[in-house]
Amino acid sequence: MNDTTQLPPLPDRLSIDPKSPHHDAEVFKHPVGIRFNGKDRTDVEEYCMSEGWIKVAAGKVLDRKGRPMLIKLKGTVEAYYAV
């Protein structure tokens, strides 16, 4: 049987933070993978493919609102649905 479920297109910029304007709940109903500079990453908080960066947590450091501090890494970003 064919699975005809249509996946929503991956946006150019996506964040896992629900308070972010770049958060898309429809995309997160399916597992999303990020490949950064040719290696799969599992710790990405936000990405932008056109600008070529990802944001990841900087250790265990938290900001004053209790969210992890993020650092921006530049390179080649590819997003895909992990099946």
Chimera marker file (.cmm) of the C-alpha trace (Angstrom):
<marker_set name="trace">
<marker id="1" x="0.000" y="0.000" z="0.000" r="1" g="1" b="0" radius="0.5"/>
<marker id="2" x="1.206" y="3.465" z="-0.782" r="1" g="1" b="0" radius="0.5"/>
<marker id="3" x="1.521" y="6.078" z="1.918" r="1" g="1" b="0" radius="0.5"/>
<marker id="4" x="0.163" y="9.200" z="0.244" r="1" g="1" b="0" radius="0.5"/>
<marker id="5" x="0.693" y="11.455" z="3.251" r="1" g="1" b="0" radius="0.5"/>
<marker id="6" x="1.921" y="14.799" z="1.966" r="1" g="1" b="0" radius="0.5"/>
<marker id="7" x="4.664" y="16.340" z="4.085" r="1" g="1" b="0" radius="0.5"/>
<marker id="8" x="4.650" y="20.130" z="4.449" r="1" g="1" b="0" radius="0.5"/>
<marker id="9" x="7.613" y="21.820" z="2.746" r="1" g="1" b="0" radius="0.5"/>
<marker id="10" x="10.509" y="22.615" z="5.040" r="1" g="1" b="0" radius="0.5"/>
<marker id="11" x="10.833" y="26.359" z="5.630" r="1" g="1" b="0" radius="0.5"/>
<marker id="12" x="14.042" y="28.288" z="5.002" r="1" g="1" b="0" radius="0.5"/>
<marker id="13" x="14.195" y="29.205" z="8.687" r="1" g="1" b="0" radius="0.5"/>
<marker id="14" x="12.830" y="27.097" z="11.537" r="1" g="1" b="0" radius="0.5"/>
<marker id="15" x="12.992" y="27.219" z="15.338" r="1" g="1" b="0" radius="0.5"/>
<marker id="16" x="11.997" y="24.655" z="17.964" r="1" g="1" b="0" radius="0.5"/>
<marker id="17" x="10.965" y="27.424" z="20.408" r="1" g="1" b="0" radius="0.5"/>
<marker id="18" x="7.137" y="27.712" z="20.305" r="1" g="1" b="0" radius="0.5"/>
<marker id="19" x="7.385" y="31.434" z="21.177" r="1" g="1" b="0" radius="0.5"/>
<marker id="20" x="9.518" y="32.170" z="18.115" r="1" g="1" b="0" radius="0.5"/>
<marker id="21" x="7.901" y="33.638" z="14.977" r="1" g="1" b="0" radius="0.5"/>
<marker id="22" x="9.861" y="30.986" z="13.014" r="1" g="1" b="0" radius="0.5"/>
<marker id="23" x="8.208" y="28.034" z="14.785" r="1" g="1" b="0" radius="0.5"/>
<marker id="24" x="5.939" y="25.851" z="12.615" r="1" g="1" b="0" radius="0.5"/>
<marker id="25" x="4.029" y="23.178" z="14.531" r="1" g="1" b="0" radius="0.5"/>
<marker id="26" x="2.924" y="21.397" z="11.338" r="1" g="1" b="0" radius="0.5"/>
<marker id="27" x="6.543" y="20.668" z="10.399" r="1" g="1" b="0" radius="0.5"/>
<marker id="28" x="7.307" y="19.199" z="13.828" r="1" g="1" b="0" radius="0.5"/>
<marker id="29" x="4.592" y="16.562" z="13.485" r="1" g="1" b="0" radius="0.5"/>
<marker id="30" x="7.250" y="14.661" z="11.483" r="1" g="1" b="0" radius="0.5"/>
<marker id="31" x="10.889" y="14.072" z="12.476" r="1" g="1" b="0" radius="0.5"/>
<marker id="32" x="13.194" y="16.723" z="11.003" r="1" g="1" b="0" radius="0.5"/>
<marker id="33" x="16.917" y="16.176" z="10.498" r="1" g="1" b="0" radius="0.5"/>
<marker id="34" x="19.639" y="18.805" z="10.095" r="1" g="1" b="0" radius="0.5"/>
<marker id="35" x="22.904" y="18.203" z="8.267" r="1" g="1" b="0" radius="0.5"/>
<marker id="36" x="25.511" y="20.885" z="9.041" r="1" g="1" b="0" radius="0.5"/>
<marker id="37" x="28.759" y="20.870" z="7.049" r="1" g="1" b="0" radius="0.5"/>
<marker id="38" x="28.089" y="17.281" z="5.986" r="1" g="1" b="0" radius="0.5"/>
<marker id="39" x="27.397" y="15.884" z="9.486" r="1" g="1" b="0" radius="0.5"/>
<marker id="40" x="24.029" y="15.164" z="11.066" r="1" g="1" b="0" radius="0.5"/>
<marker id="41" x="23.307" y="17.301" z="14.141" r="1" g="1" b="0" radius="0.5"/>
<marker id="42" x="20.761" y="16.512" z="16.837" r="1" g="1" b="0" radius="0.5"/>
<marker id="43" x="21.276" y="19.588" z="19.026" r="1" g="1" b="0" radius="0.5"/>
<marker id="44" x="20.043" y="22.339" z="16.667" r="1" g="1" b="0" radius="0.5"/>
<marker id="45" x="17.637" y="24.869" z="18.211" r="1" g="1" b="0" radius="0.5"/>
<marker id="46" x="17.174" y="27.019" z="15.087" r="1" g="1" b="0" radius="0.5"/>
<marker id="47" x="18.471" y="27.078" z="11.519" r="1" g="1" b="0" radius="0.5"/>
<marker id="48" x="18.451" y="29.246" z="8.402" r="1" g="1" b="0" radius="0.5"/>
<marker id="49" x="19.403" y="27.549" z="5.143" r="1" g="1" b="0" radius="0.5"/>
<marker id="50" x="19.671" y="30.670" z="2.954" r="1" g="1" b="0" radius="0.5"/>
<marker id="51" x="21.981" y="32.494" z="5.383" r="1" g="1" b="0" radius="0.5"/>
<marker id="52" x="23.896" y="29.304" z="6.253" r="1" g="1" b="0" radius="0.5"/>
<marker id="53" x="23.770" y="29.137" z="10.054" r="1" g="1" b="0" radius="0.5"/>
<marker id="54" x="22.454" y="27.095" z="12.955" r="1" g="1" b="0" radius="0.5"/>
<marker id="55" x="21.978" y="27.970" z="16.614" r="1" g="1" b="0" radius="0.5"/>
<marker id="56" x="22.939" y="25.452" z="19.282" r="1" g="1" b="0" radius="0.5"/>
<marker id="57" x="22.989" y="25.546" z="23.082" r="1" g="1" b="0" radius="0.5"/>
<marker id="58" x="26.221" y="26.838" z="24.626" r="1" g="1" b="0" radius="0.5"/>
<marker id="59" x="26.730" y="24.150" z="27.266" r="1" g="1" b="0" radius="0.5"/>
<marker id="60" x="24.499" y="24.259" z="30.335" r="1" g="1" b="0" radius="0.5"/>
<marker id="61" x="24.396" y="28.062" z="30.546" r="1" g="1" b="0" radius="0.5"/>
<marker id="62" x="20.884" y="29.541" z="30.868" r="1" g="1" b="0" radius="0.5"/>
<marker id="63" x="19.643" y="33.064" z="30.248" r="1" g="1" b="0" radius="0.5"/>
<marker id="64" x="17.613" y="34.984" z="32.840" r="1" g="1" b="0" radius="0.5"/>
<marker id="65" x="14.373" y="33.420" z="31.583" r="1" g="1" b="0" radius="0.5"/>
<marker id="66" x="15.686" y="29.866" z="32.041" r="1" g="1" b="0" radius="0.5"/>
<marker id="67" x="16.240" y="29.117" z="28.349" r="1" g="1" b="0" radius="0.5"/>
<marker id="68" x="19.603" y="27.864" z="27.082" r="1" g="1" b="0" radius="0.5"/>
<marker id="69" x="22.070" y="30.442" z="25.761" r="1" g="1" b="0" radius="0.5"/>
<marker id="70" x="22.594" y="29.896" z="22.043" r="1" g="1" b="0" radius="0.5"/>
<marker id="71" x="25.627" y="30.305" z="19.817" r="1" g="1" b="0" radius="0.5"/>
<marker id="72" x="25.485" y="30.738" z="16.055" r="1" g="1" b="0" radius="0.5"/>
<marker id="73" x="27.606" y="28.486" z="13.838" r="1" g="1" b="0" radius="0.5"/>
<marker id="74" x="28.061" y="29.299" z="10.147" r="1" g="1" b="0" radius="0.5"/>
<marker id="75" x="28.370" y="26.732" z="7.375" r="1" g="1" b="0" radius="0.5"/>
<marker id="76" x="26.354" y="24.641" z="4.929" r="1" g="1" b="0" radius="0.5"/>
<marker id="77" x="22.887" y="23.761" z="6.263" r="1" g="1" b="0" radius="0.5"/>
<marker id="78" x="20.589" y="21.070" z="4.854" r="1" g="1" b="0" radius="0.5"/>
<marker id="79" x="17.204" y="20.219" z="6.379" r="1" g="1" b="0" radius="0.5"/>
<marker id="80" x="15.337" y="17.002" z="5.605" r="1" g="1" b="0" radius="0.5"/>
<marker id="81" x="12.579" y="14.792" z="6.909" r="1" g="1" b="0" radius="0.5"/>
<marker id="82" x="14.067" y="11.828" z="8.758" r="1" g="1" b="0" radius="0.5"/>
<marker id="83" x="12.061" y="8.816" z="7.686" r="1" g="1" b="0" radius="0.5"/>
<link id1="1" id2="2" r="1" g="1" b="0" radius="0.2"/>
<link id1="2" id2="3" r="1" g="1" b="0" radius="0.2"/>
<link id1="3" id2="4" r="1" g="1" b="0" radius="0.2"/>
<link id1="4" id2="5" r="1" g="1" b="0" radius="0.2"/>
<link id1="5" id2="6" r="1" g="1" b="0" radius="0.2"/>
<link id1="6" id2="7" r="1" g="1" b="0" radius="0.2"/>
<link id1="7" id2="8" r="1" g="1" b="0" radius="0.2"/>
<link id1="8" id2="9" r="1" g="1" b="0" radius="0.2"/>
<link id1="9" id2="10" r="1" g="1" b="0" radius="0.2"/>
<link id1="10" id2="11" r="1" g="1" b="0" radius="0.2"/>
<link id1="11" id2="12" r="1" g="1" b="0" radius="0.2"/>
<link id1="12" id2="13" r="1" g="1" b="0" radius="0.2"/>
<link id1="13" id2="14" r="1" g="1" b="0" radius="0.2"/>
<link id1="14" id2="15" r="1" g="1" b="0" radius="0.2"/>
<link id1="15" id2="16" r="1" g="1" b="0" radius="0.2"/>
<link id1="16" id2="17" r="1" g="1" b="0" radius="0.2"/>
<link id1="17" id2="18" r="1" g="1" b="0" radius="0.2"/>
<link id1="18" id2="19" r="1" g="1" b="0" radius="0.2"/>
<link id1="19" id2="20" r="1" g="1" b="0" radius="0.2"/>
<link id1="20" id2="21" r="1" g="1" b="0" radius="0.2"/>
<link id1="21" id2="22" r="1" g="1" b="0" radius="0.2"/>
<link id1="22" id2="23" r="1" g="1" b="0" radius="0.2"/>
<link id1="23" id2="24" r="1" g="1" b="0" radius="0.2"/>
<link id1="24" id2="25" r="1" g="1" b="0" radius="0.2"/>
<link id1="25" id2="26" r="1" g="1" b="0" radius="0.2"/>
<link id1="26" id2="27" r="1" g="1" b="0" radius="0.2"/>
<link id1="27" id2="28" r="1" g="1" b="0" radius="0.2"/>
<link id1="28" id2="29" r="1" g="1" b="0" radius="0.2"/>
<link id1="29" id2="30" r="1" g="1" b="0" radius="0.2"/>
<link id1="30" id2="31" r="1" g="1" b="0" radius="0.2"/>
<link id1="31" id2="32" r="1" g="1" b="0" radius="0.2"/>
<link id1="32" id2="33" r="1" g="1" b="0" radius="0.2"/>
<link id1="33" id2="34" r="1" g="1" b="0" radius="0.2"/>
<link id1="34" id2="35" r="1" g="1" b="0" radius="0.2"/>
<link id1="35" id2="36" r="1" g="1" b="0" radius="0.2"/>
<link id1="36" id2="37" r="1" g="1" b="0" radius="0.2"/>
<link id1="37" id2="38" r="1" g="1" b="0" radius="0.2"/>
<link id1="38" id2="39" r="1" g="1" b="0" radius="0.2"/>
<link id1="39" id2="40" r="1" g="1" b="0" radius="0.2"/>
<link id1="40" id2="41" r="1" g="1" b="0" radius="0.2"/>
<link id1="41" id2="42" r="1" g="1" b="0" radius="0.2"/>
<link id1="42" id2="43" r="1" g="1" b="0" radius="0.2"/>
<link id1="43" id2="44" r="1" g="1" b="0" radius="0.2"/>
<link id1="44" id2="45" r="1" g="1" b="0" radius="0.2"/>
<link id1="45" id2="46" r="1" g="1" b="0" radius="0.2"/>
<link id1="46" id2="47" r="1" g="1" b="0" radius="0.2"/>
<link id1="47" id2="48" r="1" g="1" b="0" radius="0.2"/>
<link id1="48" id2="49" r="1" g="1" b="0" radius="0.2"/>
<link id1="49" id2="50" r="1" g="1" b="0" radius="0.2"/>
<link id1="50" id2="51" r="1" g="1" b="0" radius="0.2"/>
<link id1="51" id2="52" r="1" g="1" b="0" radius="0.2"/>
<link id1="52" id2="53" r="1" g="1" b="0" radius="0.2"/>
<link id1="53" id2="54" r="1" g="1" b="0" radius="0.2"/>
<link id1="54" id2="55" r="1" g="1" b="0" radius="0.2"/>
<link id1="55" id2="56" r="1" g="1" b="0" radius="0.2"/>
<link id1="56" id2="57" r="1" g="1" b="0" radius="0.2"/>
<link id1="57" id2="58" r="1" g="1" b="0" radius="0.2"/>
<link id1="58" id2="59" r="1" g="1" b="0" radius="0.2"/>
<link id1="59" id2="60" r="1" g="1" b="0" radius="0.2"/>
<link id1="60" id2="61" r="1" g="1" b="0" radius="0.2"/>
<link id1="61" id2="62" r="1" g="1" b="0" radius="0.2"/>
<link id1="62" id2="63" r="1" g="1" b="0" radius="0.2"/>
<link id1="63" id2="64" r="1" g="1" b="0" radius="0.2"/>
<link id1="64" id2="65" r="1" g="1" b="0" radius="0.2"/>
<link id1="65" id2="66" r="1" g="1" b="0" radius="0.2"/>
<link id1="66" id2="67" r="1" g="1" b="0" radius="0.2"/>
<link id1="67" id2="68" r="1" g="1" b="0" radius="0.2"/>
<link id1="68" id2="69" r="1" g="1" b="0" radius="0.2"/>
<link id1="69" id2="70" r="1" g="1" b="0" radius="0.2"/>
<link id1="70" id2="71" r="1" g="1" b="0" radius="0.2"/>
<link id1="71" id2="72" r="1" g="1" b="0" radius="0.2"/>
<link id1="72" id2="73" r="1" g="1" b="0" radius="0.2"/>
<link id1="73" id2="74" r="1" g="1" b="0" radius="0.2"/>
<link id1="74" id2="75" r="1" g="1" b="0" radius="0.2"/>
<link id1="75" id2="76" r="1" g="1" b="0" radius="0.2"/>
<link id1="76" id2="77" r="1" g="1" b="0" radius="0.2"/>
<link id1="77" id2="78" r="1" g="1" b="0" radius="0.2"/>
<link id1="78" id2="79" r="1" g="1" b="0" radius="0.2"/>
<link id1="79" id2="80" r="1" g="1" b="0" radius="0.2"/>
<link id1="80" id2="81" r="1" g="1" b="0" radius="0.2"/>
<link id1="81" id2="82" r="1" g="1" b="0" radius="0.2"/>
<link id1="82" id2="83" r="1" g="1" b="0" radius="0.2"/>
</marker_set>
